[in-house]
């Protein structure tokens, strides 16, 4: 299937099913779907919701009885995965790169080896990827990074390891980075977020880099509130995505540690409990978000959190509040939001592949042969899509 054909099929399906996935769960006090689906969701216990949420294939199977043509999603979102021998690294090169990150890097460089072209590494951090590619044969690497401290650490490591890597410190969204891009070059970006990787693609195609390899991440970051399509096909789509929609594409995650998951459950419950209190105090009927806060507040008392949140929103709380009753409302609301999110999660990979295909088609329009694949197993990172482009 061509990228365009795959995109058009996925686009038509997502357009026709918007009522299931294009929602903000916190906006709803009750389940908003049709009666059979609502009844099914309410009969699920919390443990089954969690099990379903962790298994995308089971989500497709279970919800095929309630959502039209869900069974199509498995095939239309499928990308090839060719397992390749993981790059073997000496201890001195892998030292200081933590577990799962190291394995991601090894798998990425195994799928985008470079033996002939100079490499441009975008949003490089300490330049771990660039140093791996230099060790494995790239004749030279130029790593671009915002934080000067990371540039200094990366340059120090490269010098110690006798690798041909140089660093430049730049804000890639605002600085003039044109001089970094060359036609005879392999431009790479692993998990650059949102506008960072879109800017990278724009610059690399403008300067006709011979090869471009990237794994996108966090599609909403540093972008306009409404998604700005990259390819002509996406510009013709009826879909209008906002940040909430783009975040949905990221909600397939590797299982969090039990402690982190417990804190997250409590945080959501408390935020929803405060929302119930705020609605009663103000007469508002819409959910209003409260800023992020240090997680230590959730080891305290719910009433303390409510007073903090009220202060953030400029609300004076009355005396005599039954905090236990509002916490109970938060717990009930969480059951509703969890089940709305479960339905939305049926479409999370579909949204991500839609966004990935938009990027692939953009590169095709710019004169590149483009392949999409997975460079590692999802258990290592769900952000495992590799877009690889070679100039025609």
N, C-alpha and C positions, 0 to 999 in steps of 0.2 A: 504494500500500500504506500502511495506517495505521501509525503508530509502534508500536502494540500488536501488530499482526500481524507486523511486521518483527521486533520483539523476540522474540515467541514462536517464530518460525521459527528465528532465530539461537540462541535459548536451547536449543531442543530439539536442534539440531545440535551445539552445543558440549558439551551434556550427554552425548550419545551418543559423542563422540570424545575424551573426557577422557584416555584412555590414551595418546593421541598428544601432547597438549600440556601436560597438568597434571603436569609432571615438573621436577625440578631436575637439569640435565645433569651438574653436578659430582658428584652422588651415584652416578653409574654408572661402573663400570670397563669395561663392554662395552655394545654397542648393545642396547637393551631391547625392540625391536619384533619383529614377525613375521619369519620367515626370508627371504621374498622382499624385504621392505623393507630388512632389514639387509644383504643381499647387494648390493642396488642402491646403498645408501649407501657401503659399503666400496669399491665400484668407481669411485666419484667421486673425481677428483683434487682437490686443494685449490683450484686455480684455478676449477674448475667449481662447487665449493661456494660460492666467493665470488661468482661470476657469478649463480648462482641466487638467492643471498641478497639481491642487489641488485635483483631483478625480481619483484615480487609476482605479476604475471600469469603468468610462467613457472613460479613455484612451484605455482600452481594447476594448470597444464597438466601438469607433470611428475609431480606426486604424485597426480593423479587415477587413475593406474593402481594405486596402493597404498593409498589412503585413501578410504573410501566417500563418494561424493557431494561430493567437494571442488569440483567444478565449480559447485555451488550457491553457493559463498561469494562469487564475484565479483558476483552479482546481489543477494544478500541484504545485502551490506555496502556496496553502491553508494549514494553520496549525490550529489545534483545539484551541478554546478559551473557557475555562470553568470558568464562572464568579463565584468567591468565595467571601464570606463576607469579606469586607476590614477590616484589623486589626485595632481595636480600641485602641488608645494610650492615656495615660494620658498627660495633657498639659505640664508637666515638662519634658517629654521625647521628645515630638515633638517640643518644643520651640527651635527656632534657625534653624530649617530646613524649607527652603522656599517652598511655595505652591506646585508647580507641582512636585518638587523633593520628598517632603514628601509623596504625593499620590503614586508615583512610588514605593517608599520603602514599603509602606503599602501593595500594590498589590503584590510586589515581595515576601515579607515574608508570605503573605497569601497563595502563591502557593508553597513555600518551607519551611513549618513549621518544626521546629526541637525541639523535646522534650527529646531526649535521647543522641545524639552524641555531643561531643565537636565540635565547629565550628571554621574553619579557614577562616578569611575574607581577601581576596586578594585585594591589591590596595585600601586600606580602607578609605583614606582621614581622616576625623575626626571620623570615625568608626560609622556613623549613622546606617548603616545596622546591624553591629554586636551588637550594643546596643539594637536595636529593637528585634533581635533574642534572646539576653540574657533575655530581659524583658518577652518575650513570651515563655520562657521555656528552651532554650539551657543551658546545665549545665555550659559551659564555652565558651569563645570566645577569640581567638588569632587574633588580627588585624595587618596586615602587611602594612606599608606605607613608601613611600620614604621620605617625608618631615617631619623633626623632629618637626617643630612647630605644624603641624597637629596631630602628635602623642601625643604631650604634651597636646594639647587642648582636644583630645579625651580621653586620660587617666584621665584628670581632670574631664571631664563630667561623665565618668564611675564611678569614685570614689564618686563624689557628689550624683550620682543616685544609689549607692550601687549595681552596676552590676558587675558580674564576667567577666571583659574584660581586657585583657592585650595587650599592643602594643609593636611591634618591628619595628625599623626603618631600612629599607633595600632597596637597589636598586635591584629590583627583576630580572632585566635583566643581572646584572653583579655579584651580591653577591651570595654566597652559601646559598640557602634557604632550602636545603634538610631537615634540622633538624626541620623545622616547620610542615612538613607533617607527618601524622600518619595514619595507617590503619583504626583504629576506629575513624573516623573523617568525618565531612561533610564540604567539601571545597566549598566556595561560592565566586563568583565574579560578581558584578553588574556593567556593562558598563566599564570593563577594555578594553583598546584599543589595537588592533593589536597584536603585539608580546607579550604584557603583558598578555593577556588571553591565547595565545598559549603556553607560558612558564608555566603558571598556569596549563593548561591541561596536559602538558608533565610531570610536577613534580607530580601532583596528581595521574596520572595513574601509574607512576613509583613506587610510594609509596603505591599503592593499597588502596587509600582512599575509604571508604565504599560508600560515596555519593559525587557526584560532581554536582553543580548547577551553571550555569553561563548565563549571557545575554551579548553577544559580542557587541562590538562597534568599529567603526573606524578601519576597517580591514587592512588598508594600513600603519598605523603608526608603526614606529620602525621596519619596515620589509624591505626585499630586494626589489629592483626596480621591479623584476618579481616575481609574487606570487609563493610561495613554498607550494604545496599541502600537506595536512596532511594525508589523507587517501589513501589507495591503489587505490580506484576507481578514485579519482581526479588525482592521478599521471598518470593514463592511459588516461586521457582526452586529446583531441586535443586542448583544450583551453589554451591559454597563457595570463594570466591577468597581466596588469601593474597597477601602482598606480591610473592612471586615471580611469581604469575599476573598481577598488575596491572602489574608491570614488563614482562612480555611484550608488553603493549599498546603499549609505548613503543619497541620494538626495531626498528621500521622507521625508519631514519635516513638523513639526507643523507650521502653518502660523505665519510668523514673524510680529512684530509690524509694523504699517504703516511707522513710521519714519525710522526704520531699513531697510525696503524693499526699501524705496525711496533712501536712501544712497547707498544701494547695486546696484540699477539700474544705478545710476549716476556713481558709481565706474567702473562697467563693460563697460559702454559707453565710459568713459574717457580712460580706458585702451585700448579699441579697436581703439579709435581715435588716441591715441599715436602710436599704432601699425601701423596704416596707414601712419603716419608721419615718423616713423622709417624705414619702408620699402622704402619709397621714398628717404630718406636720405642715406640709406646704400645699396640699391639694393637687399636686402634680400627678399625672397619670403616665409619665414617660420615665424610662430608666435613664439615670444620669450617672456617668462613671465617676469614681473617686480616684485620686492619684495613687500611684504606687507608693508603698511604704515599707520600711524595714520589717522583715518577717518576724522579728522578735515581738512585735505588738500582738501577734496571734498566740503567743504563749501566756498572755495576760487575760484580762476580763473583757467580755463582749461590750460591756457598758463603756469601758475606756476607749475601745475602738470607735464606738458610736459617737462619742464626744469629739474625738480627733477628726472623724470624717465630717461631722457637722461643722466643725470649725473650717475645714477645707472648703466647704460649699457655702459658707456664710449663713449658717442656720443656727438659731438659738433653740436648744431643746428645752421643753417644759419639764417641770419636776414631776415625780410620781410615775415615771415610765415603767411599764412592765417589760423589762428587757427579756425575760425568759419567753414571753409570748412572741416577741418579735424574732427572737432566735429560732423559735419553732416555725415561724413563718418562713424564715430563711432556709431552714431544712426542707420544708415542703417545696419551696420555690426551686431549690437545688434539684429535687427529683424531676421537676418539670424541665429545667434547663438541660440537665444531663440527657434527657430523652430527646429533646429537640436537637441537641448537638449530635446525638447518635445518628439521627436521620441525616443531618447535614454531613456527617463523616462518611456516609456512603459515597459522597461526591468529592471528597477531598483530593484523592489522587487524580480524578478527572479534571479538577480545576488546575492542579499543578501541571498536568500534561498539556492542557490548553495553553497555559502560559509558556511552557517550554516550546511547544509547536510554533507559537507566535515568534519566538526568538529564532527558531530554526528557519522558518519561512523568511524572516528578515535577512538572515545570512544568505539564503538562496537568492533573494532579490538582488543582493549586493555582488553576486557572481561567484558564489562558493558552492562546492559540493558538500552537502551536510549529512552527517549521520547522527542519530540519537541512540543512546544505549544506556545501560546501567553499568557503572564501573565497580560497584561493590554490592554486597547483600544488604537488604533493608535493615537487618539486625545491627549492622555497623552504623549506618545512618540512613534515614529515609530520604535525605537529600542526596540521592545517589545517581542522579541523572547527569550524563556526560553529553554535552553538545560539542561535536568536533567538526570543524569546517576546514576545507582545503581549497585554496583559490584555483579556479578553473584556468 
